[in-house]
Amino acid sequence: MISPTRSTEQSTSAHDRVYRGLRTRIMHGEIPPGQALTLRGIGKEYDVSMTPAREAIRRLVAEGALTLSSSGRVSTPELTNDRIEELAALRALIEVELASRALPRAHMALIDRLQAINNTVAEKVAQRDAVGYIGANLDFHRALYLRAQAPAMLAMAETVWLQLGPTMRSLYSKLRQNEPPQYHRLILAALKAGDEPGLRLAVRSDVTQGLRHLAS
């Protein structure tokens, strides 16, 4: 007989696995805007019961990664132009500050790592792999921002990325990108030179230009 404690631990573990799996898929744009999700479908995909699936959805709705209609329909958000502008402005505020705080700790090993990630970004672009591109692009930013040693601020940035994930997939398709983001090169150059104004400008341009193009 399974003890109540053991049962609770298993349920928590299942919920966390579903939550993290869905969170990554949404953040990387694997699920398009407006796509409905069902408890039955999630349960089948992750081989869990309704309870952990429901808890994971509740948590993602609270983070703005999913929307819950009055009829109970759960789906990825379809963002309005005003909402896209708002999230772009948040990215500019939070990520520019993170980059600025990271600069004093940006040793050559970090710059080499960022260059390697940017090479992966280029590969994903060449392969026209939208989901892989979005994931590698976020890896580039996360690797830099981790050096800021500002976990609360990074968590805020990731919440914005999560809300934007499906929209970023639409943006990628609209732009038909065929080369890595040009501002990544400027970010790397500013880091090498210790150029804080240049770094702030490059990051602000990188995180807002495409989104504002989508909202225009």
LOMARMI-60155 format. One line per 2 residues: number of its first residue (from 1); their letters; for each residue x, y, z of N, C-alpha, C. Coordinates in steps of 0.1 Angstrom, whole numbers, plus 5000, padded with zeros to 4 digits. Last residue first. Example, Ala and Ser with C-alpha at 12.3 -4.5 7.8 and 13.67 -1.06 7.14 Angstrom:
2
2 = SA = 5128:4978:5071:5137:4989:5071:5129:5000:5079 | 5132:4943:5078:5123:4955:5078:5132:4967:5078
***
This chain:
216
216 = SA = 5035:5466:4644:5033:5477:4635:5022:5474:4624 | 5041:5444:4658:5030:5452:4663:5026:5463:4653
214 = LH = 5064:5434:4646:5052:5426:4646:5040:5434:4649 | 5082:5455:4651:5078:5452:4637:5066:5444:4637
212 = RL = 5084:5451:4678:5077:5463:4674:5074:5462:4659 | 5098:5427:4679:5085:5428:4684:5077:5440:4679
210 = GQ = 5123:5435:4667:5114:5425:4660:5100:5426:4665 | 5133:5454:4686:5131:5457:4672:5121:5448:4665
208 = TV = 5137:5446:4713:5125:5453:4709:5122:5454:4694 | 5161:5433:4717:5149:5427:4723:5136:5434:4719
206 = DS = 5180:5448:4703:5178:5434:4700:5165:5429:4705 | 5179:5473:4715:5176:5472:4701:5172:5457:4698
204 = RV = 5189:5467:4740:5176:5473:4739:5171:5471:4724 | 5214:5457:4734:5204:5448:4740:5190:5454:4738
202 = AL = 5226:5480:4723:5225:5468:4715:5215:5458:4721 | 5225:5498:4745:5218:5501:4732:5216:5489:4724
200 = RL = 5241:5485:4764:5227:5489:4767:5219:5491:4754 | 5266:5484:4750:5259:5472:4754:5244:5475:4756
198 = GP = 5272:5512:4748:5270:5504:4736:5263:5491:4738 | 5275:5518:4775:5264:5525:4767:5261:5517:4754
196 = ED = 5297:5500:4782:5283:5499:4788:5273:5506:4780 | 5321:5483:4769:5314:5495:4765:5299:5494:4770
194 = GA = 5341:5464:4769:5337:5470:4782:5329:5482:4780 | 5347:5451:4746:5353:5465:4748:5350:5471:4762
192 = KL = 5333:5428:4748:5348:5427:4747:5354:5440:4750 | 5307:5438:4749:5312:5431:4761:5327:5430:4760
190 = AA = 5305:5449:4724:5304:5458:4735:5310:5451:4748 | 5306:5426:4708:5316:5436:4707:5317:5445:4719
188 = LI = 5282:5413:4717:5295:5407:4719:5307:5417:4718 | 5264:5432:4707:5264:5428:4722:5278:5422:4725
186 = LR = 5268:5430:4680:5271:5443:4687:5272:5441:4702 | 5260:5404:4675:5274:5408:4672:5278:5421:4680
184 = HY = 5233:5407:4681:5241:5398:4689:5256:5401:4687 | 5222:5423:4662:5226:5429:4675:5233:5420:4684
182 = QP = 5215:5406:4641:5227:5415:4640:5231:5421:4653 | 5206:5373:4646:5203:5387:4649:5215:5395:4649
180 = PE = 5216:5353:4617:5214:5355:4632:5211:5370:4634 | 5194:5350:4588:5207:5352:4594:5205:5355:4609
178 = NQ = 5169:5350:4579:5179:5341:4572:5193:5343:4577 | 5135:5352:4588:5149:5355:4591:5158:5345:4584
176 = RL = 5108:5359:4583:5115:5350:4574:5130:5352:4576 | 5090:5374:4598:5103:5380:4594:5111:5372:4584
174 = KS = 5070:5356:4602:5067:5368:4595:5080:5374:4590 | 5081:5336:4617:5076:5332:4604:5073:5345:4596
172 = YL = 5089:5350:4640:5099:5344:4632:5094:5341:4618 | 5063:5358:4650:5073:5368:4645:5083:5362:4636
170 = SR = 5053:5333:4657:5046:5341:4647:5056:5351:4641 | 5071:5328:4678:5070:5319:4667:5063:5326:4655
168 = MT = 5065:5349:4695:5078:5349:4689:5078:5339:4677 | 5040:5341:4704:5041:5352:4695:5054:5353:4688
166 = PG = 5046:5320:4722:5039:5317:4709:5039:5328:4699 | 5063:5336:4741:5067:5324:4733:5060:5322:4721
164 = LQ = 5055:5356:4758:5058:5360:4744:5061:5348:4735 | 5054:5346:4783:5042:5351:4778:5043:5354:4763
162 = LW = 5081:5339:4786:5070:5328:4786:5058:5334:4780 | 5094:5363:4787:5097:5354:4776:5086:5343:4775
160 = VT = 5083:5372:4812:5080:5379:4799:5082:5370:4787 | 5095:5353:4828:5081:5354:4828:5076:5361:4815
158 = EA = 5122:5360:4825:5117:5347:4820:5102:5347:4819 | 5123:5385:4838:5125:5384:4823:5120:5371:4818
156 = MA = 5118:5377:4864:5108:5385:4857:5110:5385:4842 | 5141:5362:4868:5128:5355:4869:5118:5363:4862
154 = LM = 5160:5383:4868:5160:5373:4857:5147:5365:4857 | 5153:5396:4891:5151:5403:4879:5151:5393:4867
152 = AP = 5160:5376:4910:5146:5381:4909:5143:5388:4896 | 5188:5373:4906:5178:5362:4903:5164:5367:4902
150 = AQ = 5213:5386:4896:5201:5392:4900:5189:5383:4897 | 5239:5382:4884:5236:5378:4898:5224:5385:4904
148 = AR = 5247:5387:4859:5242:5398:4866:5240:5395:4881 | 5251:5363:4847:5263:5369:4853:5259:5382:4860
146 = LY = 5227:5357:4836:5231:5350:4848:5243:5356:4855 | 5227:5371:4812:5220:5377:4824:5223:5370:4836
144 = LA = 5241:5354:4794:5246:5367:4797:5240:5372:4811 | 5224:5332:4793:5238:5330:4797:5245:5344:4801
142 = RH = 5200:5344:4784:5201:5338:4797:5215:5337:4802 | 5207:5350:4757:5204:5361:4767:5205:5356:4781
140 = FD = 5212:5324:4747:5222:5335:4745:5220:5346:4756 | 5188:5311:4751:5200:5306:4758:5211:5317:4758
138 = LN = 5172:5325:4733:5170:5327:4748:5182:5322:4756 | 5183:5314:4710:5183:5328:4712:5181:5332:4727
136 = AG = 5177:5287:4713:5191:5291:4713:5192:5306:4715 | 5148:5289:4711:5155:5283:4723:5169:5288:4724
134 = IY = 5145:5300:4686:5140:5307:4697:5147:5302:4710 | 5156:5279:4670:5162:5293:4670:5157:5300:4682
132 = GV = 5140:5257:4675:5154:5257:4679:5160:5271:4679 | 5116:5267:4663:5117:5264:4678:5131:5264:4683
130 = AD = 5124:5271:4636:5119:5282:4644:5121:5279:4659 | 5147:5263:4615:5142:5256:4627:5137:5267:4637
128 = RQ = 5162:5267:4592:5148:5272:4593:5140:5265:4605 | 5188:5262:4592:5180:5250:4591:5165:5254:4591
126 = AV = 5198:5287:4596:5201:5281:4583:5192:5269:4581 | 5189:5291:4623:5184:5299:4612:5186:5293:4599
124 = KE = 5205:5272:4635:5191:5270:4636:5184:5279:4625 | 5231:5283:4631:5227:5270:4625:5212:5268:4625
122 = AV = 5229:5307:4645:5231:5307:4631:5227:5294:4624 | 5227:5296:4671:5216:5304:4666:5216:5304:4651
120 = TN = 5252:5285:4673:5241:5276:4672:5228:5283:4667 | 5266:5308:4674:5269:5300:4663:5257:5290:4661
118 = NI = 5258:5317:4699:5254:5325:4687:5256:5317:4674 | 5271:5299:4715:5256:5299:4714:5251:5306:4702
116 = AQ = 5297:5309:4710:5293:5295:4706:5278:5293:4705 | 5295:5334:4721:5298:5333:4707:5294:5319:4702
114 = LR = 5291:5328:4748:5280:5335:4740:5283:5334:4725 | 5316:5316:4753:5303:5308:4754:5292:5315:4746
112 = DI = 5333:5338:4750:5334:5326:4742:5322:5318:4742 | 5323:5353:4771:5321:5358:4758:5323:5347:4748
110 = LA = 5330:5337:4793:5316:5340:4790:5314:5345:4776 | 5357:5338:4791:5351:5325:4790:5336:5327:4787
108 = MH = 5363:5365:4796:5364:5360:4782:5358:5346:4780 | 5338:5379:4818:5351:5375:4815:5351:5368:4801
106 = AR = 5318:5400:4830:5318:5393:4817:5332:5390:4813 | 5313:5415:4852:5316:5401:4854:5317:5393:4841
104 = PL = 5304:5439:4843:5317:5439:4851:5321:5424:4854 | 5279:5431:4829:5292:5436:4822:5304:5435:4831
102 = AR = 5256:5426:4843:5265:5415:4840:5279:5420:4835 | 5244:5451:4845:5249:5445:4858:5259:5433:4855
100 = SA = 5236:5453:4819:5245:5463:4825:5251:5458:4838 | 5219:5432:4816:5231:5432:4808:5241:5442:4814
98 = LE = 5198:5440:4833:5205:5428:4836:5219:5428:4828 | 5190:5464:4820:5195:5465:4833:5203:5452:4837
96 = VE = 5180:5453:4796:5191:5462:4796:5198:5464:4809 | 5159:5437:4807:5171:5431:4801:5183:5440:4799
94 = IL = 5140:5456:4817:5146:5445:4825:5159:5440:4820 | 5134:5474:4795:5137:5478:4809:5145:5468:4817
92 = AR = 5129:5457:4773:5139:5467:4773:5143:5472:4787 | 5108:5441:4783:5121:5435:4779:5132:5445:4779
90 = LA = 5088:5461:4786:5093:5454:4797:5107:5447:4795 | 5084:5467:4759:5089:5478:4768:5095:5471:4781
88 = AL = 5073:5443:4750:5086:5448:4744:5093:5458:4753 | 5050:5443:4765:5060:5433:4768:5073:5437:4762
86 = EE = 5037:5465:4752:5039:5465:4766:5050:5455:4770 | 5035:5456:4726:5043:5468:4729:5046:5469:4743
84 = IR = 5018:5434:4730:5031:5432:4724:5040:5444:4727 | 4995:5448:4738:5002:5439:4747:5016:5436:4743
82 = DN = 4988:5462:4715:4992:5470:4727:4999:5461:4737 | 4983:5441:4697:4994:5450:4695:4998:5458:4707
80 = TL = 4974:5411:4717:4971:5423:4709:4984:5432:4707 | 4982:5377:4715:4985:5390:4720:4980:5401:4711
78 = EP = 4968:5349:4724:4969:5357:4712:4970:5371:4716 | 4981:5324:4746:4975:5337:4743:4977:5342:4729
76 = TS = 4969:5290:4745:4980:5299:4745:4975:5313:4741 | 4941:5280:4765:4948:5281:4752:4960:5290:4754
74 = VR = 4912:5265:4777:4926:5268:4780:4933:5269:4767 | 4878:5272:4785:4888:5268:4774:4902:5274:4778
72 = GS = 4859:5280:4803:4868:5269:4807:4878:5265:4797 | 4844:5301:4797:4838:5288:4794:4847:5277:4798
70 = SS = 4860:5322:4802:4849:5320:4811:4842:5307:4809 | 4894:5309:4795:4882:5317:4792:4871:5314:4802
68 = LT = 4927:5313:4803:4915:5305:4807:4902:5314:4805 | 4959:5312:4788:4947:5319:4791:4935:5309:4794
66 = LA = 4993:5308:4797:4981:5303:4791:4969:5312:4796 | 5012:5325:4808:5016:5316:4797:5004:5310:4790
64 = GE = 5006:5338:4831:5003:5345:4818:5007:5337:4806 | 5009:5326:4855:5021:5332:4849:5018:5339:4836
62 = AV = 4984:5314:4858:4988:5324:4868:5000:5332:4863 | 4986:5294:4838:4976:5305:4837:4980:5317:4846
60 = LR = 5005:5278:4850:5009:5285:4838:4999:5296:4835 | 4990:5268:4872:5003:5275:4875:5007:5284:4862
58 = RI = 4970:5254:4859:4967:5265:4869:4979:5274:4871 | 4985:5235:4846:4978:5245:4838:4974:5257:4847
56 = AE = 4994:5220:4868:5004:5226:4859:4997:5237:4851 | 4970:5210:4878:4978:5219:4886:4989:5226:4878
54 = RA = 4961:5194:4857:4953:5206:4861:4961:5216:4869 | 4980:5174:4857:4978:5182:4845:4971:5195:4849
52 = PT = 4977:5163:4883:4989:5171:4879:4988:5179:4867 | 4949:5153:4878:4953:5162:4889:4966:5170:4886
50 = MS = 4947:5135:4857:4941:5148:4855:4947:5158:4866 | 4978:5117:4855:4964:5118:4857:4960:5132:4856
48 = VD = 5002:5112:4827:4998:5116:4841:4983:5116:4842 | 5016:5112:4803:5013:5100:4810:5011:5103:4825
46 = YE = 5019:5134:4787:5028:5133:4798:5026:5120:4806 | 4997:5130:4769:5011:5133:4764:5022:5131:4774
44 = KG = 4975:5126:4785:4980:5115:4776:4994:5117:4772 | 4973:5150:4798:4975:5138:4806:4981:5127:4798
42 = IG = 4969:5167:4776:4981:5169:4784:4984:5156:4792 | 4943:5157:4768:4955:5157:4759:4968:5158:4766
40 = RL = 4928:5162:4791:4929:5148:4786:4942:5147:4777 | 4930:5189:4794:4935:5181:4804:4937:5167:4799
38 = TL = 4939:5207:4764:4929:5200:4772:4936:5191:4782 | 4944:5237:4747:4950:5226:4754:4939:5220:4763
36 = AQ = 4943:5255:4716:4936:5250:4728:4944:5238:4734 | 4962:5282:4704:4960:5268:4704:4954:5263:4717
34 = GP = 4969:5309:4704:4955:5305:4703:4952:5290:4703 | 5001:5306:4689:4991:5314:4696:4977:5309:4693
32 = PI = 5017:5272:4690:5013:5285:4683:5003:5293:4691 | 5043:5258:4707:5028:5258:4706:5024:5272:4701
30 = EG = 5069:5265:4706:5065:5252:4700:5050:5251:4699 | 5081:5287:4718:5072:5289:4706:5068:5276:4699
28 = HM = 5095:5284:4741:5103:5283:4728:5094:5284:4716 | 5075:5286:4760:5085:5297:4759:5093:5296:4746
26 = IR = 5061:5262:4756:5054:5275:4753:5065:5286:4751 | 5080:5243:4763:5074:5243:4749:5068:5256:4746
24 = TR = 5086:5250:4789:5096:5251:4779:5090:5251:4765 | 5060:5245:4801:5066:5258:4801:5077:5260:4791
22 = LG = 5056:5218:4797:5048:5227:4790:5054:5241:4790 | 5077:5209:4814:5077:5205:4800:5068:5215:4792
20 = RY = 5071:5220:4839:5083:5223:4832:5083:5220:4818 | 5045:5207:4843:5047:5222:4843:5060:5226:4836
18 = VR = 5052:5180:4843:5043:5185:4833:5044:5201:4832 | 5069:5179:4865:5074:5175:4852:5065:5180:4841
16 = DH = 5053:5188:4886:5064:5196:4882:5070:5192:4868 | 5034:5168:4887:5029:5181:4884:5041:5190:4879
14 = AS = 5050:5146:4894:5043:5146:4881:5039:5160:4877 | 5058:5155:4920:5068:5152:4909:5062:5152:4896
12 = TS = 5033:5156:4932:5041:5168:4931:5051:5167:4920 | 5026:5129:4932:5018:5138:4925:5025:5151:4922
10 = QE = 5047:5118:4947:5046:5114:4933:5037:5124:4925 | 5041:5130:4972:5054:5132:4965:5053:5129:4950
8 = TS = 5016:5119:4977:5017:5133:4975:5030:5136:4968 | 5023:5092:4980:5014:5095:4970:5015:5110:4966
6 = RT = 5039:5093:5003:5045:5089:4990:5036:5093:4979 | 5020:5101:5021:5032:5110:5019:5038:5106:5005
4 = PS = 5002:5080:5022:4998:5093:5017:5009:5102:5014 | 5018:5049:5009:5015:5059:5020:5010:5072:5014
2 = IM = 5005:5022:4991:5013:5034:4990:5009:5044:5001 | 5008:4988:5000:5000:5000:5000:5009:5013:5000
***
